[in-house]
Amino acid sequence: MRTINPLLRFHIKVKY
C-alpha cells in the first residue's frame, strides 16, 4: 500500500 501511504498522510494532515 505504498500509494495509500501518501494519501493517508495527507488525510491526517487535514484532520489535525
PyRosetta script that sets phi, psi and omega in degrees:
from pyrosetta import init, pose_from_sequence

init()
pose = pose_from_sequence("MRTINPLLRFHIKVKY")
pose.set_psi(1, 53.9)
pose.set_omega(1, -179.3)
pose.set_phi(2, -78.0)
pose.set_psi(2, -23.7)
pose.set_omega(2, 179.5)
pose.set_phi(3, -78.2)
pose.set_psi(3, -27.7)
pose.set_omega(3, -179.6)
pose.set_phi(4, -79.8)
pose.set_psi(4, -23.8)
pose.set_omega(4, -179.0)
pose.set_phi(5, -53.8)
pose.set_psi(5, -55.2)
pose.set_omega(5, 179.9)
pose.set_phi(6, -61.7)
pose.set_psi(6, -38.9)
pose.set_omega(6, -179.2)
pose.set_phi(7, -65.7)
pose.set_psi(7, -41.2)
pose.set_omega(7, -179.8)
pose.set_phi(8, -64.3)
pose.set_psi(8, -42.1)
pose.set_omega(8, -179.6)
pose.set_phi(9, -61.5)
pose.set_psi(9, -40.4)
pose.set_omega(9, -179.4)
pose.set_phi(10, -66.2)
pose.set_psi(10, -40.7)
pose.set_omega(10, 179.8)
pose.set_phi(11, -62.1)
pose.set_psi(11, -43.0)
pose.set_omega(11, -179.9)
pose.set_phi(12, -64.1)
pose.set_psi(12, -38.3)
pose.set_omega(12, -179.8)
pose.set_phi(13, -63.8)
pose.set_psi(13, -39.3)
pose.set_omega(13, -178.9)
pose.set_phi(14, -72.8)
pose.set_psi(14, -36.5)
pose.set_omega(14, -179.8)
pose.set_phi(15, -67.2)
pose.set_psi(15, -42.4)
pose.set_omega(15, -178.3)
pose.set_phi(16, -96.9)
pose.dump_pdb("model.pdb")
